[in-house]
Amino acid sequence: MEIKVIKSTKIGEKPCPPDSELGFGMYTTDHMFLMDWTHTDGWQNARIEPYRSLQLDPAAMVLHYNQEVFEGLKAYYLADGGIGLFRPGKNIERMNRSARRMVMPEIESEFFLQALKELIQLERNWIPHSEGTSLYIRPTMIANEPALGVRPSNQYIFYIILSPVGPYYPEGFNPTRIFVSDGYIRAASGGVGEAKTSGNYGPTLYVQKEASAKGYTQVLWLDARERKFVEEVGTSNIFFCLNDELITPPLEGTILPGITRDSVIQLANHWAMKVTERPIAIDEVIDSCKSGAMKEMFATGTAAVISPVGEIGYKDENIQIAGGQTGELSRKLYDELIGIQYGRLEDPFGWRMPIG
């Protein structure tokens, strides 16, 4: 399918602050990619056009039945001046997996990647240059058929928007404080916890607001059945360095299969570390923090990459991890991943994809 390009006549009019003032998700670029799907014609009308508001009927099914999936990845200026992506095939694969779970149409992988490349190359002047900054990419699919009644939609819009970003957390690469929720849950077995869909995020905002009011950066969720086993942080997967073992909860359908999570596991194995995917109880976490056996704790995700955890709040008690300092492994993983993403280090895994 050919991608039609309609260039904006207002290029240069949108504000974009210096790299040091970017924040996360506050600005969008001049153009966006869109295409449409119907049950009779499939995907059609692929185009890049000036960024604009979407027009939705009040009965659009996404507004009533949550048929929506999305992804998040980044583009970077590489050390040689080119542009690179980090494992985009994994994001495309995950979005199609989310779409299947939400009974939505999949997108052919090569065309998806072509759309990403063409849009990013058109908007290359929006990519910030400083270390720790990037062009955040948000592919999204929504059901836009105007109909009331619980069933899969007969039409969808797929679109991609771009946003120049700085660090996700105000702390930057410094230890965060996370709050353990034992009163509310994020996802239950048999649900859609492993899909990247908006319905997994809206219900978490209430607890996130409470945690923020208490000075915490994020929420650490426990399993739905027993409120005993650690699952994931609100926007990230979680890792524990316990003695000489790196532990992370297993993928069993309730947590997001993170691309950064997988990258960390591969890197740790490459470094001959012992890596275990197993259930870990919050009581084990707390006891090991108090005894000193917990050497490090960190979260992983596309937005923040590696986010060290310096303190957790659980049952009205605040417990520090390793004196509240950034751990050696967290720093090493962050430096390695950032180095690969920006093209400053060798890429033995073939994760970096130059696109022009």
C-alpha positions in Angstrom: 0.0 0.0 0.0 1.3 3.4 -1.0 1.6 6.1 1.8 0.3 9.4 0.6 2.1 12.4 2.1 0.5 15.8 2.7 3.0 18.2 4.2 2.0 20.9 6.7 2.0 24.5 5.5 2.8 25.6 9.1 6.1 23.9 9.7 8.2 25.8 12.2 5.2 27.4 13.9 4.8 24.8 16.7 6.8 25.6 19.8 9.5 23.2 21.0 11.7 24.1 24.0 15.4 23.4 24.5 16.3 19.8 25.2 16.8 20.6 28.9 13.1 21.7 29.2 11.4 19.0 27.3 9.7 16.9 30.0 7.8 13.9 28.8 4.8 13.9 26.4 4.2 17.6 26.4 4.8 18.4 22.7 3.8 16.9 19.4 5.4 17.2 16.0 4.0 18.7 12.8 2.7 15.5 11.2 1.0 12.2 12.0 0.4 8.9 10.2 -3.2 7.5 9.8 -4.9 4.7 8.0 -8.4 3.2 8.2 -9.8 -0.3 8.4 -13.3 -1.7 7.6 -14.5 -5.3 7.8 -15.2 -5.2 4.1 -12.0 -3.6 2.7 -9.4 -4.1 5.3 -6.6 -1.5 5.8 -6.7 1.4 3.4 -6.0 5.1 2.9 -2.6 5.2 4.4 -1.4 8.8 4.7 0.9 11.2 6.5 -0.8 14.5 7.0 -0.6 17.6 9.3 -1.2 16.8 13.0 -4.8 17.4 13.8 -7.6 16.5 16.1 -9.5 13.3 15.4 -13.2 13.6 14.7 -15.2 10.9 16.5 -19.0 10.2 16.6 -20.3 10.3 20.2 -21.2 6.7 19.7 -17.7 5.7 18.6 -17.2 2.2 20.1 -13.8 3.0 21.6 -15.6 5.5 24.0 -18.0 2.8 25.3 -16.2 -0.6 25.1 -12.5 0.2 25.3 -11.4 -1.3 22.0 -8.0 0.5 22.0 -4.4 -0.6 21.9 -1.2 1.3 21.8 2.6 1.1 21.9 5.5 3.2 22.9 9.0 3.3 21.4 11.7 5.8 20.6 13.9 7.2 17.8 17.4 8.6 18.6 20.1 10.6 16.8 23.0 8.1 16.6 26.6 9.0 17.3 27.3 9.0 13.5 24.5 11.5 12.9 22.0 9.0 11.6 18.6 8.0 13.2 18.1 4.8 15.0 15.3 2.7 16.5 15.6 0.2 19.3 14.0 -3.3 18.6 11.0 -1.9 16.8 10.0 -5.3 15.6 9.2 -6.3 19.2 6.9 -3.3 19.6 5.1 -4.2 16.4 4.8 -7.8 17.5 3.4 -6.8 20.9 0.9 -4.4 19.4 -0.4 -7.1 17.1 -0.7 -9.5 20.1 -2.6 -6.8 22.0 -4.9 -6.3 19.0 -5.7 -10.0 18.9 -6.6 -10.0 22.5 -8.9 -7.0 22.0 -10.4 -8.5 18.9 -9.0 -5.8 16.6 -7.3 -6.2 13.2 -3.5 -6.8 13.0 -1.1 -4.7 10.9 1.4 -6.3 8.5 4.8 -5.9 10.2 6.8 -4.6 7.2 4.2 -2.0 6.4 4.0 -0.9 10.0 7.8 -0.4 10.0 7.6 1.4 6.7 5.1 3.9 8.2 7.3 4.4 11.2 10.3 5.1 9.1 8.6 7.5 6.7 7.0 9.6 9.4 10.2 9.8 11.5 12.3 10.8 8.5 9.9 13.5 7.7 10.0 14.8 11.3 13.8 14.3 11.9 14.2 17.9 12.8 12.1 17.2 15.9 14.5 14.6 17.3 16.4 16.2 20.2 20.2 15.8 20.3 21.1 15.6 24.0 21.8 12.4 25.9 18.7 11.2 27.7 16.4 12.8 25.1 14.6 11.1 22.2 11.6 11.2 19.9 8.9 9.2 21.6 6.6 7.3 19.2 3.0 6.5 20.1 1.2 4.1 17.6 -2.5 3.7 18.5 -5.5 1.9 17.2 -9.1 2.7 18.2 -12.5 1.5 17.2 -14.4 4.3 15.6 -17.6 2.7 14.3 -20.6 4.7 15.6 -22.7 2.0 17.2 -24.0 1.0 20.6 -24.0 -2.6 21.6 -21.2 -4.8 23.1 -19.5 -6.4 20.1 -16.2 -5.9 18.1 -16.3 -2.8 15.9 -16.5 -3.0 12.2 -14.1 -0.2 11.6 -10.9 1.2 13.1 -8.4 4.0 12.9 -4.7 3.4 13.3 -2.5 6.4 13.8 1.1 7.3 14.9 2.0 10.5 16.7 5.5 11.7 17.7 6.7 13.7 20.8 10.2 15.0 21.6 10.9 14.0 25.2 13.3 14.3 28.0 13.5 12.0 31.1 10.3 10.4 32.1 10.7 11.0 35.8 11.6 14.4 37.3 14.3 12.5 39.4 16.0 11.5 36.1 18.4 8.5 36.7 18.1 8.7 40.5 16.4 6.4 43.0 12.6 6.7 43.2 10.2 5.9 46.0 7.4 3.4 45.2 4.2 2.6 47.0 3.0 -1.0 47.4 -0.7 -1.3 46.9 -2.3 -4.2 48.8 -5.8 -2.8 48.7 -6.3 -2.4 44.9 -5.3 -4.5 42.0 -4.1 -3.8 38.4 -5.0 -7.1 36.6 -6.3 -10.5 37.3 -5.5 -13.9 35.7 -7.6 -14.5 32.6 -7.9 -10.7 32.0 -6.1 -8.4 29.7 -3.1 -7.5 31.9 -0.6 -8.5 29.3 -2.2 -6.4 26.6 -1.2 -2.7 26.1 -4.7 -1.3 26.2 -6.0 1.8 27.9 -8.3 -0.2 30.2 -5.2 -1.4 32.1 -4.2 2.2 33.0 -7.3 4.2 33.8 -8.2 2.1 36.9 -4.7 2.6 38.3 -4.9 6.3 38.5 -6.8 6.5 41.8 -4.0 4.6 43.6 -1.3 6.6 41.7 -2.9 9.8 42.9 -2.9 8.6 46.5 0.7 7.5 46.2 1.8 10.8 44.6 0.2 12.7 47.5 2.4 10.8 49.9 5.5 11.6 47.9 5.9 8.3 46.0 6.8 8.2 42.3 5.0 5.0 41.3 2.9 2.1 42.5 4.0 -1.5 42.9 1.1 -3.8 42.2 0.5 -7.2 43.8 -1.3 -10.2 42.4 -5.1 -10.1 42.4 -5.8 -13.4 44.2 -3.7 -13.3 47.3 -2.3 -9.7 47.3 1.0 -11.5 48.1 3.2 -11.7 45.0 4.8 -8.8 43.2 3.7 -8.2 39.7 4.8 -4.9 38.1 5.1 -1.1 38.6 2.5 1.1 37.1 4.5 1.9 34.0 7.3 -0.6 34.2 8.5 -4.1 34.9 10.3 -4.7 38.2 13.6 -6.4 39.0 15.3 -7.4 42.3 19.0 -8.1 42.8 18.8 -10.5 45.8 22.3 -11.6 46.9 23.9 -12.6 43.6 20.7 -13.4 41.8 18.6 -11.1 39.5 14.9 -11.9 39.9 11.8 -10.7 38.0 8.2 -11.9 38.1 7.3 -14.4 35.4 5.1 -13.5 32.4 1.9 -15.4 33.2 -0.7 -13.2 31.5 -1.1 -10.4 34.1 1.9 -8.2 33.4 3.1 -6.5 30.3 5.9 -8.3 28.4 8.3 -5.4 28.3 10.9 -5.0 25.6 13.3 -3.3 28.0 12.6 -6.2 30.5 13.6 -8.7 27.8 16.7 -6.7 26.9 17.8 -6.6 30.6 17.4 -10.4 30.9 19.4 -10.9 27.7 22.2 -8.5 28.9 22.4 -10.1 32.3 22.6 -13.6 30.8 25.3 -12.3 28.4 27.2 -11.1 31.4 26.9 -14.6 33.0 24.6 -13.4 35.8 22.1 -15.7 37.4 18.7 -14.6 36.2 15.5 -16.1 37.5 11.9 -15.5 36.4 9.9 -16.6 39.4 7.1 -15.4 41.8 8.5 -13.3 44.5 6.4 -12.4 47.6 6.3 -8.9 48.9 7.2 -10.3 52.4 10.4 -11.8 50.8 11.1 -8.4 49.3 10.6 -6.5 52.6 12.6 -9.1 54.7 15.5 -9.1 52.2 15.6 -5.2 52.2 15.8 -5.2 56.0 18.4 -7.9 56.2 20.6 -6.3 53.5 20.3 -9.3 51.2 18.4 -7.0 48.7 21.3 -5.4 46.9 19.3 -3.4 44.3 15.8 -2.9 43.0 15.0 -1.2 39.7 12.1 -0.8 37.2 12.5 -1.1 33.4 10.5 0.4 30.6 10.8 2.3 27.3 10.1 5.7 28.8 12.6 5.6 31.7 14.8 2.7 30.5 16.2 1.8 34.0 14.7 3.5 37.1 16.5 2.6 40.3 14.2 2.2 43.4 15.6 3.6 46.6 12.7 3.2 48.9 9.4 1.3 49.1 6.4 2.1 51.2 4.4 -0.9 52.5 1.8 -1.0 55.3 2.7 2.4 56.8 6.4 1.6 56.8 9.1 3.0 54.5 12.0 0.6 53.8 15.2 1.7 52.1 17.1 -0.4 49.5 20.9 -0.4 49.8 20.9 2.9 51.6 18.7 4.6 49.1 21.5 4.8 46.5 21.7 3.9 42.8 23.1 0.4 42.5 26.1 -0.7 40.5 24.0 -3.1 38.3 21.3 -0.5 37.6 24.0 2.0 36.4 25.7 -0.6 34.3 22.5 -1.7 32.6 21.4 1.9 32.0 24.8 2.9 30.5 24.8 -0.3 28.3 21.3 0.2 27.0 21.7 3.9 26.4 25.0 3.3 24.7 23.5 0.7 22.3 20.4 2.9 21.6 22.5 6.0 20.8 25.0 4.0 18.8 28.0 4.7 21.1 28.5 1.0 22.0 28.7 -2.2 20.1 25.4 -4.0 19.6 26.1 -7.7 19.9 22.3 -8.5 19.8 21.4 -6.6 16.6 18.9 -4.5 18.6 19.7 -1.1 17.0 18.0 -0.4 13.6 19.5 2.6 11.6 16.8 4.1 9.5 18.5 7.0 7.7 
